[in-house]
Amino acid sequence: MRIPLPSAATEIRAEEDGKIRQELMEAAMPKRVSLTPEVAFTGGVAQNVCLLRLLQEELKQEIVVPDNPDMTGALGAALLAAESDHRS
């Protein structure tokens, strides 16, 4: 069963979304990356559904989130270490 939110709660949520969007834009994250057909969102913060939605809205495109976004950095570091070890 779906229960509608009171208007005050909706207004608070909209205000929070606005603050998050403003902070995101002030950080200029979308301006520092060049967009290609696919954008991936990695790291533990990629599990934040609200931030994912805000990024998708700002970039006006879908964003790919891997199954274990918090592990992507570690996997990349392991691959670089393996490559480095093979070159030595």
C-alpha positions, 0 to 999 in steps of 0.5 A: 500500500502506498501512503502519500507523504505530507506536503511538508515532508515533500517540501523538505525533501525537495529542499534537500535535493536542491542543496545536494544539487547545488553542492554537486554543481559547485564541486564542478564534477560534471564540468571536469569530465568529458562525456562519452556515450557511457558514464560509470559511477564507481566507489562506495558513494555510487551506492547513494541512490539520491546522488546517482539520480541527481547526477543522471539529471544533471548529465541528462543521461543514464549512468552505469553503476557496477555490481560492486562499485566500492570494489572497482578502485581496488580491482583497478589497483590490483590490475595495475600492480599485476601489469607492473609486476609482469614488466619487471 
